[in-house]
Amino acid sequence: MFAETEGFLTAIQDQVILTRNYKKYVLKQPDIGELCSRCGKESETIQHIIAACEQLAPTEYVKRHDRLAKVIHQKLAEAAELIDGKSPYYNYTPANVLENEMSNCTGIATYDVWQ
């Protein structure tokens, strides 16, 4: 992990990212409103930005979920020997159905990936 990435993750965990809530209550900037700059309905905190903003939910949360699901799909397919070669996770495009010689005639893989 890059040092910058580790530092950013630590700042998020420590909740010292410059959100509106942080500016108003920690930095004591009275002219700052605490409501989210995207939805304007709840206090702009790390928790709200990461998991609760209704403006981000239909797009950004789905994108984040899909990117993570691709990584998991690739790792499971590699473990089950359903794909050959390793491509970087950001270039990987999962196939709808993966089969190999251990698959049965219905197309459902019978290989236990957790062996």
Buried (B, 14 or more C-beta within 10 A) or exposed (E): EEEEEEEEEEEEEEEEBEBBBBBBBEEEEEEBEBBBEBBEEBBBBBEBBEEBBEEBEEEBBEEEEEEEEBEEBBEBBBBBBBBEEEEEBEEBEBEEEBBBEEBEEEEEBEBEEEE
